[in-house]
Amino acid sequence: MTANRQKKETEGCVVSRRNFLIGSAATATTISVNLFPGTAQAVATKARVVGYPRKKIATLSELEPNKPIAFSYPEEGSLNNCVLVHLGGVQAGGGIGLKRDIVAFSSACTHQGGPLESTYKAVGEHRVLGQCPFHLSTFDLRRHGIVISGQAYQSLPQVLLEVEGHDIYAVGMMGLLFGHDRNLKEA
Ligand code: FES
């Protein structure tokens, strides 16, 4: 296949990771994509690109090490409860800030929605949400919220963060929130 042909086939279906995961407003857009280009299964189809809201959730100066700040994202309501945590110098997957130690997660347990807001613990190098008050699950905030123990079998959804000046913004979400069939009503 020539470089020109390859380029042509991919034109019109390039969606950057940022545009796919994040958006400046809670909107859904329909675009055309070409699946399996250059194969017998090639088919043009429609894909919906979902944009998460960009929401200011705190300033850097408000954050204290190991003192979570509660917020709602991407919408309001108890199943959208989240916590923003400064892990006190412990680097985390998806962390922002100079030490990559600022993260945010849903605080609704992925098992049956147990409230995790008040369960944060920092012990040595460990940074954990849990034990869940319902069935004792715990989640590792250094490793994208993976399950450490308990009844849950799905990681906690992680909130994608950005810093602009001194402000911290929630701009997207990785993972499906408990109690949702989609994270955004409009999606
Ligand atoms: S609801 Fe959290 S472990 Fe069951």
Backbone and ligand atoms as CSV (ligand in chain L), in Angstrom:
chain,resi,resn,atom,element,x,y,z
A,1,MET,N,N,0.844,-1.187,0.000
A,1,MET,CA,C,0.000,0.000,0.000
A,1,MET,C,C,0.887,1.247,0.000
A,2,THR,N,N,0.559,2.204,-0.865
A,2,THR,CA,C,1.394,3.409,-0.929
A,2,THR,C,C,1.113,4.280,0.293
A,3,ALA,N,N,2.095,5.147,0.571
A,3,ALA,CA,C,1.924,6.050,1.714
A,3,ALA,C,C,0.736,6.961,1.497
A,4,ASN,N,N,0.548,7.378,0.179
A,4,ASN,CA,C,-0.570,8.272,-0.143
A,4,ASN,C,C,-1.915,7.621,0.132
A,5,ARG,N,N,-2.019,6.341,-0.300
A,5,ARG,CA,C,-3.284,5.631,-0.115
A,5,ARG,C,C,-3.573,5.444,1.368
A,6,GLN,N,N,-2.525,5.081,2.110
A,6,GLN,CA,C,-2.703,4.875,3.547
A,6,GLN,C,C,-3.188,6.160,4.208
A,7,LYS,N,N,-2.552,7.299,3.779
A,7,LYS,CA,C,-2.928,8.593,4.362
A,7,LYS,C,C,-4.388,8.881,4.078
A,8,LYS,N,N,-4.785,8.634,2.780
A,8,LYS,CA,C,-6.158,8.915,2.369
A,8,LYS,C,C,-7.160,8.116,3.198
A,9,GLU,N,N,-6.835,6.851,3.435
A,9,GLU,CA,C,-7.777,5.993,4.147
A,9,GLU,C,C,-7.963,6.407,5.587
A,10,THR,N,N,-6.937,7.014,6.154
A,10,THR,CA,C,-7.064,7.396,7.559
A,10,THR,C,C,-7.582,8.812,7.721
A,11,GLU,N,N,-7.613,9.587,6.626
A,11,GLU,CA,C,-8.127,10.946,6.730
A,11,GLU,C,C,-9.597,10.888,7.133
A,12,GLY,N,N,-9.998,11.817,7.990
A,12,GLY,CA,C,-11.395,11.875,8.373
A,12,GLY,C,C,-11.739,10.973,9.529
A,13,CYS,N,N,-10.808,10.137,9.975
A,13,CYS,CA,C,-11.139,9.281,11.118
A,13,CYS,C,C,-10.114,9.445,12.227
A,14,VAL,N,N,-9.344,10.508,12.161
A,14,VAL,CA,C,-8.345,10.715,13.202
A,14,VAL,C,C,-8.978,11.518,14.331
A,15,VAL,N,N,-9.019,10.933,15.499
A,15,VAL,CA,C,-9.534,11.614,16.676
A,15,VAL,C,C,-8.429,11.582,17.710
A,16,SER,N,N,-7.972,12.738,18.146
A,16,SER,CA,C,-6.898,12.729,19.133
A,16,SER,C,C,-7.423,12.170,20.443
A,17,ARG,N,N,-6.494,11.609,21.251
A,17,ARG,CA,C,-6.883,11.049,22.542
A,17,ARG,C,C,-7.572,12.111,23.379
A,18,ARG,N,N,-7.033,13.363,23.292
A,18,ARG,CA,C,-7.615,14.436,24.087
A,18,ARG,C,C,-9.058,14.689,23.686
A,19,ASN,N,N,-9.306,14.745,22.345
A,19,ASN,CA,C,-10.669,15.021,21.910
A,19,ASN,C,C,-11.604,13.874,22.241
A,20,PHE,N,N,-11.053,12.648,22.267
A,20,PHE,CA,C,-11.904,11.498,22.536
A,20,PHE,C,C,-12.288,11.443,24.011
A,21,LEU,N,N,-11.317,11.650,24.889
A,21,LEU,CA,C,-11.562,11.502,26.316
A,21,LEU,C,C,-12.111,12.767,26.949
A,22,ILE,N,N,-11.675,13.876,26.403
A,22,ILE,CA,C,-11.921,15.128,27.078
A,22,ILE,C,C,-12.607,16.090,26.125
A,23,GLY,N,N,-13.378,16.990,26.632
A,23,GLY,CA,C,-13.921,18.026,25.789
A,23,GLY,C,C,-14.142,19.268,26.607
A,24,SER,N,N,-14.420,20.337,25.971
A,24,SER,CA,C,-14.616,21.562,26.726
A,24,SER,C,C,-16.043,21.700,27.209
A,25,ALA,N,N,-16.931,20.872,26.747
A,25,ALA,CA,C,-18.313,20.941,27.207
A,25,ALA,C,C,-18.923,19.558,27.144
A,26,ALA,N,N,-20.032,19.387,27.903
A,26,ALA,CA,C,-20.675,18.079,27.935
A,26,ALA,C,C,-21.511,17.914,26.682
A,27,THR,N,N,-20.888,17.588,25.603
A,27,THR,CA,C,-21.604,17.444,24.347
A,27,THR,C,C,-21.243,16.124,23.708
A,28,ALA,N,N,-22.074,15.673,22.791
A,28,ALA,CA,C,-21.760,14.476,22.026
A,28,ALA,C,C,-21.829,14.847,20.561
A,29,THR,N,N,-20.851,14.437,19.790
A,29,THR,CA,C,-20.773,14.766,18.381
A,29,THR,C,C,-20.721,13.480,17.593
A,30,THR,N,N,-21.355,13.456,16.441
A,30,THR,CA,C,-21.263,12.278,15.587
A,30,THR,C,C,-20.239,12.529,14.492
A,31,ILE,N,N,-19.305,11.604,14.324
A,31,ILE,CA,C,-18.309,11.726,13.269
A,31,ILE,C,C,-18.281,10.427,12.489
A,32,SER,N,N,-17.688,10.467,11.282
A,32,SER,CA,C,-17.536,9.260,10.482
A,32,SER,C,C,-16.179,8.654,10.741
A,33,VAL,N,N,-16.118,7.376,10.915
A,33,VAL,CA,C,-14.839,6.689,11.036
A,33,VAL,C,C,-14.830,5.517,10.066
A,34,ASN,N,N,-13.644,5.124,9.651
A,34,ASN,CA,C,-13.482,4.013,8.732
A,34,ASN,C,C,-12.831,2.870,9.496
A,35,LEU,N,N,-13.598,1.829,9.776
A,35,LEU,CA,C,-13.072,0.715,10.548
A,35,LEU,C,C,-12.360,-0.274,9.637
A,36,PHE,N,N,-11.296,-0.850,10.089
A,36,PHE,CA,C,-10.519,-1.860,9.374
A,36,PHE,C,C,-10.162,-1.432,7.951
A,37,PRO,N,N,-9.574,-0.237,7.768
A,37,PRO,CA,C,-9.282,0.222,6.409
A,37,PRO,C,C,-8.374,-0.747,5.675
A,38,GLY,N,N,-8.646,-0.924,4.389
A,38,GLY,CA,C,-7.785,-1.756,3.552
A,38,GLY,C,C,-8.037,-3.235,3.700
A,39,THR,N,N,-9.104,-3.630,4.423
A,39,THR,CA,C,-9.398,-5.051,4.577
A,39,THR,C,C,-10.775,-5.342,4.001
A,40,ALA,N,N,-11.090,-6.650,3.884
A,40,ALA,CA,C,-12.397,-7.036,3.363
A,40,ALA,C,C,-13.516,-6.570,4.282
A,41,GLN,N,N,-13.179,-6.351,5.554
A,41,GLN,CA,C,-14.199,-5.937,6.515
A,41,GLN,C,C,-14.357,-4.415,6.597
A,42,ALA,N,N,-13.661,-3.692,5.717
A,42,ALA,CA,C,-13.688,-2.234,5.774
A,42,ALA,C,C,-15.123,-1.737,5.755
A,43,VAL,N,N,-15.459,-0.839,6.656
A,43,VAL,CA,C,-16.814,-0.317,6.723
A,43,VAL,C,C,-16.772,1.081,7.328
A,44,ALA,N,N,-17.532,1.968,6.704
A,44,ALA,CA,C,-17.647,3.313,7.261
A,44,ALA,C,C,-18.793,3.303,8.248
A,45,THR,N,N,-18.601,3.865,9.394
A,45,THR,CA,C,-19.651,3.868,10.399
A,45,THR,C,C,-19.620,5.183,11.152
A,46,LYS,N,N,-20.607,5.387,11.986
A,46,LYS,CA,C,-20.690,6.614,12.773
A,46,LYS,C,C,-20.213,6.335,14.190
A,47,ALA,N,N,-19.446,7.260,14.746
A,47,ALA,CA,C,-19.012,7.141,16.133
A,47,ALA,C,C,-19.377,8.422,16.858
A,48,ARG,N,N,-19.747,8.271,18.127
A,48,ARG,CA,C,-20.091,9.460,18.918
A,48,ARG,C,C,-18.904,9.842,19.776
A,49,VAL,N,N,-18.505,11.103,19.700
A,49,VAL,CA,C,-17.395,11.595,20.512
A,49,VAL,C,C,-17.981,12.347,21.698
A,50,VAL,N,N,-17.664,11.869,22.872
A,50,VAL,CA,C,-18.258,12.436,24.068
A,50,VAL,C,C,-17.287,13.402,24.722
A,51,GLY,N,N,-17.787,14.554,25.091
A,51,GLY,CA,C,-16.940,15.532,25.754
A,51,GLY,C,C,-17.324,15.679,27.207
A,52,TYR,N,N,-16.341,15.598,28.080
A,52,TYR,CA,C,-16.596,15.815,29.502
A,52,TYR,C,C,-16.509,17.305,29.813
A,53,PRO,N,N,-17.196,17.741,30.850
A,53,PRO,CA,C,-17.059,19.149,31.243
A,53,PRO,C,C,-15.672,19.407,31.812
A,54,ARG,N,N,-15.231,20.631,31.687
A,54,ARG,CA,C,-13.987,21.078,32.315
A,54,ARG,C,C,-14.406,21.842,33.557
A,55,LYS,N,N,-14.111,21.284,34.722
A,55,LYS,CA,C,-14.646,21.852,35.958
A,55,LYS,C,C,-13.510,22.164,36.927
A,56,LYS,N,N,-13.460,23.402,37.391
A,56,LYS,CA,C,-12.455,23.760,38.404
A,56,LYS,C,C,-12.873,23.130,39.728
A,57,ILE,N,N,-11.944,22.392,40.342
A,57,ILE,CA,C,-12.315,21.703,41.577
A,57,ILE,C,C,-11.534,22.170,42.798
A,58,ALA,N,N,-10.407,22.848,42.598
A,58,ALA,CA,C,-9.622,23.341,43.743
A,58,ALA,C,C,-8.478,24.179,43.208
A,59,THR,N,N,-7.757,24.796,44.120
A,59,THR,CA,C,-6.494,25.454,43.759
A,59,THR,C,C,-5.365,24.678,44.426
A,60,LEU,N,N,-4.173,24.824,43.887
A,60,LEU,CA,C,-3.024,24.097,44.456
A,60,LEU,C,C,-2.805,24.484,45.909
A,61,SER,N,N,-3.021,25.759,46.241
A,61,SER,CA,C,-2.752,26.203,47.614
A,61,SER,C,C,-3.772,25.653,48.618
A,62,GLU,N,N,-4.943,25.255,48.133
A,62,GLU,CA,C,-5.961,24.672,49.040
A,62,GLU,C,C,-5.594,23.250,49.458
A,63,LEU,N,N,-4.805,22.576,48.637
A,63,LEU,CA,C,-4.515,21.156,48.870
A,63,LEU,C,C,-3.487,20.967,49.974
A,64,GLU,N,N,-3.799,20.109,50.922
A,64,GLU,CA,C,-2.819,19.736,51.946
A,64,GLU,C,C,-2.522,18.256,51.782
A,65,PRO,N,N,-1.280,17.874,52.051
A,65,PRO,CA,C,-0.926,16.462,51.873
A,65,PRO,C,C,-1.860,15.551,52.670
A,66,ASN,N,N,-2.375,14.545,51.984
A,66,ASN,CA,C,-3.182,13.491,52.606
A,66,ASN,C,C,-4.485,13.988,53.244
A,67,LYS,N,N,-4.995,15.109,52.741
A,67,LYS,CA,C,-6.302,15.590,53.204
A,67,LYS,C,C,-7.212,15.731,51.986
A,68,PRO,N,N,-8.012,14.695,51.716
A,68,PRO,CA,C,-8.848,14.695,50.503
A,68,PRO,C,C,-9.868,15.832,50.487
A,69,ILE,N,N,-10.150,16.312,49.293
A,69,ILE,CA,C,-11.198,17.312,49.071
A,69,ILE,C,C,-12.291,16.645,48.240
A,70,ALA,N,N,-13.530,16.734,48.730
A,70,ALA,CA,C,-14.655,16.100,48.025
A,70,ALA,C,C,-15.200,17.042,46.952
A,71,PHE,N,N,-15.640,16.465,45.853
A,71,PHE,CA,C,-16.297,17.232,44.799
A,71,PHE,C,C,-17.177,16.284,43.990
A,72,SER,N,N,-18.003,16.848,43.131
A,72,SER,CA,C,-18.845,16.026,42.247
A,72,SER,C,C,-18.340,16.150,40.821
A,73,TYR,N,N,-18.352,15.018,40.102
A,73,TYR,CA,C,-17.915,15.044,38.705
A,73,TYR,C,C,-18.347,13.730,38.054
A,74,PRO,N,N,-18.734,13.726,36.799
A,74,PRO,CA,C,-18.873,14.871,35.902
A,74,PRO,C,C,-20.198,15.608,36.057
A,75,GLU,N,N,-21.128,15.030,36.846
A,75,GLU,CA,C,-22.400,15.686,37.075
A,75,GLU,C,C,-22.617,15.744,38.570
A,76,GLU,N,N,-23.770,16.231,38.996
A,76,GLU,CA,C,-24.074,16.293,40.421
A,76,GLU,C,C,-24.761,15.000,40.855
A,77,GLY,N,N,-24.844,14.784,42.168
A,77,GLY,CA,C,-25.518,13.583,42.668
A,77,GLY,C,C,-24.537,12.664,43.359
A,78,SER,N,N,-25.071,11.871,44.295
A,78,SER,CA,C,-24.194,11.070,45.167
A,78,SER,C,C,-23.370,10.043,44.384
A,79,LEU,N,N,-23.885,9.574,43.260
A,79,LEU,CA,C,-23.111,8.595,42.495
A,79,LEU,C,C,-21.998,9.258,41.683
A,80,ASN,N,N,-21.911,10.579,41.756
A,80,ASN,CA,C,-20.832,11.319,41.094
A,80,ASN,C,C,-19.841,11.880,42.113
A,81,ASN,N,N,-19.934,11.411,43.356
A,81,ASN,CA,C,-19.002,11.897,44.374
A,81,ASN,C,C,-17.586,11.440,44.069
A,82,CYS,N,N,-16.648,12.367,44.231
A,82,CYS,CA,C,-15.229,12.091,43.961
A,82,CYS,C,C,-14.382,12.722,45.053
A,83,VAL,N,N,-13.135,12.305,45.120
A,83,VAL,CA,C,-12.191,12.956,46.025
A,83,VAL,C,C,-10.915,13.305,45.266
A,84,LEU,N,N,-10.403,14.484,45.593
A,84,LEU,CA,C,-9.111,14.958,45.081
A,84,LEU,C,C,-8.117,14.780,46.220
A,85,VAL,N,N,-6.986,14.145,45.939
A,85,VAL,CA,C,-6.039,13.854,47.020
A,85,VAL,C,C,-4.613,14.207,46.612
A,86,HIS,N,N,-3.938,14.925,47.501
A,86,HIS,CA,C,-2.495,15.165,47.383
A,86,HIS,C,C,-1.825,14.022,48.148
A,87,LEU,N,N,-1.095,13.168,47.431
A,87,LEU,CA,C,-0.566,11.947,48.055
A,87,LEU,C,C,0.723,12.177,48.842
A,88,GLY,N,N,1.046,13.428,49.096
A,88,GLY,CA,C,2.175,13.720,49.979
A,88,GLY,C,C,3.521,13.237,49.440
A,89,GLY,N,N,3.750,13.489,48.143
A,89,GLY,CA,C,5.058,13.154,47.580
A,89,GLY,C,C,5.165,11.758,47.006
A,90,VAL,N,N,4.106,10.968,47.083
A,90,VAL,CA,C,4.129,9.617,46.509
A,90,VAL,C,C,3.567,9.687,45.082
A,91,GLN,N,N,4.402,9.372,44.115
A,91,GLN,CA,C,3.997,9.454,42.703
A,91,GLN,C,C,2.909,8.436,42.394
A,92,ALA,N,N,1.975,8.854,41.533
A,92,ALA,CA,C,0.858,7.960,41.190
A,92,ALA,C,C,0.610,7.969,39.700
A,93,GLY,N,N,0.084,6.866,39.178
A,93,GLY,CA,C,-0.327,6.808,37.776
A,93,GLY,C,C,-1.390,7.869,37.526
A,94,GLY,N,N,-1.173,8.693,36.517
A,94,GLY,CA,C,-2.141,9.745,36.218
A,94,GLY,C,C,-2.039,10.948,37.124
A,95,GLY,N,N,-1.022,10.962,38.000
A,95,GLY,CA,C,-0.872,12.081,38.930
A,95,GLY,C,C,-0.410,13.343,38.215
A,96,ILE,N,N,-0.819,14.488,38.744
A,96,ILE,CA,C,-0.362,15.773,38.206
A,96,ILE,C,C,0.439,16.491,39.280
A,97,GLY,N,N,1.001,17.649,38.906
A,97,GLY,CA,C,1.853,18.386,39.839
A,97,GLY,C,C,3.299,17.978,39.622
A,98,LEU,N,N,4.205,18.725,40.240
A,98,LEU,CA,C,5.632,18.492,40.026
A,98,LEU,C,C,6.041,17.074,40.389
A,99,LYS,N,N,5.436,16.525,41.450
A,99,LYS,CA,C,5.787,15.165,41.875
A,99,LYS,C,C,4.800,14.114,41.388
A,100,ARG,N,N,3.895,14.519,40.518
A,100,ARG,CA,C,2.888,13.573,40.005
A,100,ARG,C,C,2.150,12.875,41.147
A,101,ASP,N,N,1.838,13.663,42.176
A,101,ASP,CA,C,1.243,13.075,43.376
A,101,ASP,C,C,-0.133,13.652,43.701
A,102,ILE,N,N,-0.780,14.260,42.707
A,102,ILE,CA,C,-2.146,14.776,42.913
A,102,ILE,C,C,-3.071,13.982,42.002
A,103,VAL,N,N,-4.037,13.309,42.604
A,103,VAL,CA,C,-4.937,12.441,41.836
A,103,VAL,C,C,-6.374,12.654,42.304
A,104,ALA,N,N,-7.298,12.152,41.530
A,104,ALA,CA,C,-8.711,12.215,41.925
A,104,ALA,C,C,-9.413,10.956,41.435
A,105,PHE,N,N,-10.352,10.493,42.253
A,105,PHE,CA,C,-11.079,9.265,41.948
A,105,PHE,C,C,-12.539,9.405,42.351
A,106,SER,N,N,-13.380,8.596,41.729
A,106,SER,CA,C,-14.738,8.419,42.232
A,106,SER,C,C,-14.639,7.865,43.643
A,107,SER,N,N,-15.540,8.316,44.514
A,107,SER,CA,C,-15.532,7.763,45.867
A,107,SER,C,C,-16.748,6.869,46.105
A,108,ALA,N,N,-17.367,6.406,45.027
A,108,ALA,CA,C,-18.427,5.395,45.140
A,108,ALA,C,C,-17.793,4.039,44.831
A,109,CYS,N,N,-17.794,3.154,45.795
A,109,CYS,CA,C,-17.183,1.836,45.623
A,109,CYS,C,C,-17.753,1.142,44.393
A,110,THR,N,N,-16.885,0.500,43.621
A,110,THR,CA,C,-17.334,-0.134,42.381
A,110,THR,C,C,-18.101,-1.435,42.619
A,111,HIS,N,N,-18.142,-1.906,43.859
A,111,HIS,CA,C,-18.893,-3.140,44.135
A,111,HIS,C,C,-20.386,-2.836,44.230
A,112,GLN,N,N,-20.785,-2.132,45.287
A,112,GLN,CA,C,-22.203,-1.783,45.414
A,112,GLN,C,C,-22.395,-0.336,45.837
A,113,GLY,N,N,-21.418,0.489,45.518
A,113,GLY,CA,C,-21.582,1.925,45.727
A,113,GLY,C,C,-21.312,2.415,47.133
A,114,GLY,N,N,-20.646,1.636,47.940
A,114,GLY,CA,C,-20.330,2.073,49.312
A,114,GLY,C,C,-19.571,3.391,49.314
A,115,PRO,N,N,-19.843,4.265,50.295
A,115,PRO,CA,C,-19.195,5.579,50.320
A,115,PRO,C,C,-17.759,5.485,50.833
A,116,LEU,N,N,-16.817,5.949,50.005
A,116,LEU,CA,C,-15.394,5.835,50.363
A,116,LEU,C,C,-14.788,7.176,50.767
A,117,GLU,N,N,-15.598,8.250,50.761
A,117,GLU,CA,C,-15.063,9.602,50.987
A,117,GLU,C,C,-14.170,9.700,52.219
A,118,SER,N,N,-14.599,9.050,53.287
A,118,SER,CA,C,-13.903,9.245,54.567
A,118,SER,C,C,-12.944,8.110,54.887
A,119,THR,N,N,-12.558,7.347,53.888
A,119,THR,CA,C,-11.778,6.138,54.185
A,119,THR,C,C,-10.324,6.235,53.738
A,120,TYR,N,N,-9.890,7.422,53.308
A,120,TYR,CA,C,-8.517,7.549,52.784
A,120,TYR,C,C,-7.488,7.279,53.876
A,121,LYS,N,N,-6.448,6.520,53.508
A,121,LYS,CA,C,-5.362,6.242,54.450
A,121,LYS,C,C,-4.017,6.370,53.746
A,122,ALA,N,N,-3.060,6.967,54.459
A,122,ALA,CA,C,-1.671,7.044,53.996
A,122,ALA,C,C,-0.823,6.341,55.038
A,123,VAL,N,N,-0.296,5.192,54.661
A,123,VAL,CA,C,0.537,4.415,55.585
A,123,VAL,C,C,1.833,4.077,54.864
A,124,GLY,N,N,2.936,4.632,55.351
A,124,GLY,CA,C,4.198,4.440,54.643
A,124,GLY,C,C,4.051,4.950,53.223
A,125,GLU,N,N,4.373,4.124,52.247
A,125,GLU,CA,C,4.236,4.504,50.834
A,125,GLU,C,C,2.860,4.157,50.275
A,126,HIS,N,N,2.010,3.539,51.068
A,126,HIS,CA,C,0.690,3.130,50.580
A,126,HIS,C,C,-0.291,4.292,50.634
A,127,ARG,N,N,-1.100,4.412,49.591
A,127,ARG,CA,C,-2.144,5.445,49.518
A,127,ARG,C,C,-3.419,4.751,49.064
A,128,VAL,N,N,-4.379,4.669,49.973
A,128,VAL,CA,C,-5.506,3.752,49.783
A,128,VAL,C,C,-6.842,4.440,50.054
A,129,LEU,N,N,-7.852,4.123,49.242
A,129,LEU,CA,C,-9.240,4.404,49.622
A,129,LEU,C,C,-9.842,3.081,50.079
A,130,GLY,N,N,-10.482,3.084,51.239
A,130,GLY,CA,C,-11.023,1.865,51.829
A,130,GLY,C,C,-10.417,1.691,53.218
A,131,GLN,N,N,-10.946,0.780,53.971
A,131,GLN,CA,C,-11.901,-0.227,53.598
A,131,GLN,C,C,-13.295,0.365,53.408
A,132,CYS,N,N,-13.948,-0.154,52.357
A,132,CYS,CA,C,-15.330,0.229,52.118
A,132,CYS,C,C,-16.164,-0.192,53.325
A,133,PRO,N,N,-17.056,0.695,53.803
A,133,PRO,CA,C,-17.866,0.343,54.977
A,133,PRO,C,C,-18.845,-0.796,54.725
A,134,PHE,N,N,-19.136,-1.119,53.458
A,134,PHE,CA,C,-20.105,-2.178,53.178
A,134,PHE,C,C,-19.458,-3.571,53.202
A,135,HIS,N,N,-18.426,-3.779,52.386
A,135,HIS,CA,C,-17.853,-5.132,52.301
A,135,HIS,C,C,-16.333,-5.108,52.256
A,136,LEU,N,N,-15.731,-4.013,52.735
A,136,LEU,CA,C,-14.298,-3.959,53.055
A,136,LEU,C,C,-13.330,-3.893,51.879
A,137,SER,N,N,-13.799,-3.540,50.692
A,137,SER,CA,C,-12.849,-3.415,49.577
A,137,SER,C,C,-11.899,-2.243,49.810
A,138,THR,N,N,-10.677,-2.393,49.290
A,138,THR,CA,C,-9.697,-1.310,49.331
A,138,THR,C,C,-9.122,-1.098,47.933
A,139,PHE,N,N,-8.702,0.130,47.651
A,139,PHE,CA,C,-8.259,0.515,46.307
A,139,PHE,C,C,-6.947,1.295,46.403
A,140,ASP,N,N,-6.024,0.998,45.479
A,140,ASP,CA,C,-4.692,1.607,45.485
A,140,ASP,C,C,-4.687,2.872,44.620
A,141,LEU,N,N,-4.521,4.024,45.250
A,141,LEU,CA,C,-4.567,5.287,44.508
A,141,LEU,C,C,-3.265,5.555,43.753
A,142,ARG,N,N,-2.218,4.816,44.045
A,142,ARG,CA,C,-0.965,5.001,43.303
A,142,ARG,C,C,-1.041,4.312,41.944
A,143,ARG,N,N,-1.920,3.338,41.826
A,143,ARG,CA,C,-1.977,2.506,40.615
A,143,ARG,C,C,-3.361,2.541,39.985
A,144,HIS,N,N,-3.802,3.743,39.668
A,144,HIS,CA,C,-5.058,3.944,38.932
A,144,HIS,C,C,-6.257,3.328,39.644
A,145,GLY,N,N,-6.213,3.242,40.970
A,145,GLY,CA,C,-7.382,2.789,41.719
A,145,GLY,C,C,-7.663,1.304,41.635
A,146,ILE,N,N,-6.648,0.484,41.368
A,146,ILE,CA,C,-6.913,-0.957,41.268
A,146,ILE,C,C,-7.325,-1.524,42.622
A,147,VAL,N,N,-8.065,-2.616,42.554
A,147,VAL,CA,C,-8.542,-3.258,43.779
A,147,VAL,C,C,-7.365,-3.928,44.495
A,148,ILE,N,N,-7.259,-3.682,45.780
A,148,ILE,CA,C,-6.242,-4.365,46.592
A,148,ILE,C,C,-6.863,-5.589,47.264
A,149,SER,N,N,-8.059,-5.396,47.803
A,149,SER,CA,C,-8.701,-6.504,48.524
A,149,SER,C,C,-10.196,-6.261,48.582
A,150,GLY,N,N,-10.937,-7.293,48.944
A,150,GLY,CA,C,-12.379,-7.139,49.156
A,150,GLY,C,C,-13.223,-7.655,48.004
A,151,GLN,N,N,-14.504,-7.283,48.026
A,151,GLN,CA,C,-15.495,-7.835,47.106
A,151,GLN,C,C,-15.481,-7.174,45.733
A,152,ALA,N,N,-14.980,-5.953,45.646
A,152,ALA,CA,C,-14.992,-5.252,44.351
A,152,ALA,C,C,-14.042,-5.943,43.387
A,153,TYR,N,N,-14.348,-5.890,42.111
A,153,TYR,CA,C,-13.444,-6.453,41.116
A,153,TYR,C,C,-13.129,-5.457,40.005
A,154,GLN,N,N,-13.600,-4.217,40.153
A,154,GLN,CA,C,-13.265,-3.189,39.163
A,154,GLN,C,C,-12.552,-2.038,39.854
A,155,SER,N,N,-11.569,-1.469,39.154
A,155,SER,CA,C,-10.847,-0.319,39.684
A,155,SER,C,C,-11.791,0.858,39.897
A,156,LEU,N,N,-11.398,1.738,40.785
A,156,LEU,CA,C,-12.159,2.977,40.937
A,156,LEU,C,C,-11.958,3.836,39.697
A,157,PRO,N,N,-13.022,4.408,39.154
A,157,PRO,CA,C,-12.845,5.341,38.043
A,157,PRO,C,C,-11.949,6.510,38.460
A,158,GLN,N,N,-10.993,6.834,37.589
A,158,GLN,CA,C,-10.054,7.916,37.894
A,158,GLN,C,C,-10.448,9.173,37.126
A,159,VAL,N,N,-10.421,10.286,37.828
A,159,VAL,CA,C,-10.726,11.572,37.197
A,159,VAL,C,C,-9.453,12.115,36.555
A,160,LEU,N,N,-9.552,12.507,35.288
A,160,LEU,CA,C,-8.410,13.112,34.603
A,160,LEU,C,C,-8.314,14.574,35.034
A,161,LEU,N,N,-7.108,14.986,35.383
A,161,LEU,CA,C,-6.896,16.330,35.933
A,161,LEU,C,C,-5.955,17.139,35.053
A,162,GLU,N,N,-6.126,18.440,35.132
A,162,GLU,CA,C,-5.181,19.372,34.498
A,162,GLU,C,C,-4.937,20.523,35.464
A,163,VAL,N,N,-3.722,21.071,35.400
A,163,VAL,CA,C,-3.421,22.275,36.178
A,163,VAL,C,C,-3.262,23.427,35.206
A,164,GLU,N,N,-3.897,24.547,35.557
A,164,GLU,CA,C,-3.715,25.765,34.771
A,164,GLU,C,C,-3.447,26.880,35.766
A,165,GLY,N,N,-2.241,27.385,35.769
A,165,GLY,CA,C,-1.868,28.356,36.800
A,165,GLY,C,C,-1.900,27.671,38.154
A,166,HIS,N,N,-2.725,28.217,39.066
A,166,HIS,CA,C,-2.870,27.586,40.385
A,166,HIS,C,C,-4.133,26.745,40.481
A,167,ASP,N,N,-4.870,26.689,39.402
A,167,ASP,CA,C,-6.167,26.019,39.450
A,167,ASP,C,C,-6.082,24.572,38.956
A,168,ILE,N,N,-6.855,23.719,39.628
A,168,ILE,CA,C,-6.919,22.308,39.240
A,168,ILE,C,C,-8.288,22.042,38.626
A,169,TYR,N,N,-8.280,21.442,37.454
A,169,TYR,CA,C,-9.522,21.165,36.736
A,169,TYR,C,C,-9.715,19.662,36.560
A,170,ALA,N,N,-10.957,19.233,36.716
A,170,ALA,CA,C,-11.343,17.885,36.279
A,170,ALA,C,C,-11.748,18.017,34.819
A,171,VAL,N,N,-11.209,17.124,33.969
A,171,VAL,CA,C,-11.475,17.264,32.531
A,171,VAL,C,C,-11.943,15.964,31.883
A,172,GLY,N,N,-12.009,14.885,32.630
A,172,GLY,CA,C,-12.444,13.631,32.033
A,172,GLY,C,C,-12.456,12.526,33.069
A,173,MET,N,N,-12.845,11.368,32.630
A,173,MET,CA,C,-12.993,10.240,33.558
A,173,MET,C,C,-12.568,8.965,32.854
A,174,MET,N,N,-11.793,8.153,33.563
A,174,MET,CA,C,-11.433,6.830,33.036
A,174,MET,C,C,-12.198,5.789,33.836
A,175,GLY,N,N,-13.052,5.051,33.190
A,175,GLY,CA,C,-13.811,4.010,33.884
A,175,GLY,C,C,-15.249,4.421,34.077
A,176,LEU,N,N,-16.107,3.425,34.199
A,176,LEU,CA,C,-17.538,3.661,34.355
A,176,LEU,C,C,-17.889,3.828,35.834
A,177,LEU,N,N,-18.578,4.924,36.146
A,177,LEU,CA,C,-18.990,5.190,37.523
A,177,LEU,C,C,-20.009,4.170,37.992
A,178,PHE,N,N,-19.944,3.815,39.264
A,178,PHE,CA,C,-20.917,2.883,39.823
A,178,PHE,C,C,-22.330,3.444,39.648
A,179,GLY,N,N,-23.277,2.565,39.304
A,179,GLY,CA,C,-24.676,2.957,39.185
A,179,GLY,C,C,-25.007,3.647,37.880
A,180,HIS,N,N,-24.052,3.737,36.958
A,180,HIS,CA,C,-24.284,4.401,35.673
A,180,HIS,C,C,-24.189,3.370,34.541
A,181,ASP,N,N,-24.981,3.591,33.481
A,181,ASP,CA,C,-24.703,2.828,32.269
A,181,ASP,C,C,-23.877,3.672,31.303
A,182,ARG,N,N,-23.720,4.953,31.639
A,182,ARG,CA,C,-22.818,5.872,30.940
A,182,ARG,C,C,-22.542,7.008,31.910
A,183,ASN,N,N,-21.352,7.594,31.793
A,183,ASN,CA,C,-20.972,8.604,32.789
A,183,ASN,C,C,-21.688,9.930,32.592
A,184,LEU,N,N,-22.076,10.218,31.342
A,184,LEU,CA,C,-22.754,11.491,31.044
A,184,LEU,C,C,-24.158,11.195,30.540
A,185,LYS,N,N,-25.135,11.888,31.106
A,185,LYS,CA,C,-26.525,11.637,30.678
A,185,LYS,C,C,-26.696,11.901,29.192
A,186,GLU,N,N,-26.015,12.945,28.685
A,186,GLU,CA,C,-26.218,13.353,27.285
A,186,GLU,C,C,-25.506,12.430,26.314
A,187,ALA,N,N,-24.622,11.568,26.800
A,187,ALA,CA,C,-23.784,10.776,25.884
A,187,ALA,C,C,-24.626,9.760,25.125
L,1,FES,S1,S,-19.964,-1.814,48.342
L,1,FES,FE1,FE,-17.856,-1.583,48.700
L,1,FES,S2,S,-17.136,-3.568,49.004
L,1,FES,FE2,FE,-19.237,-3.818,48.640
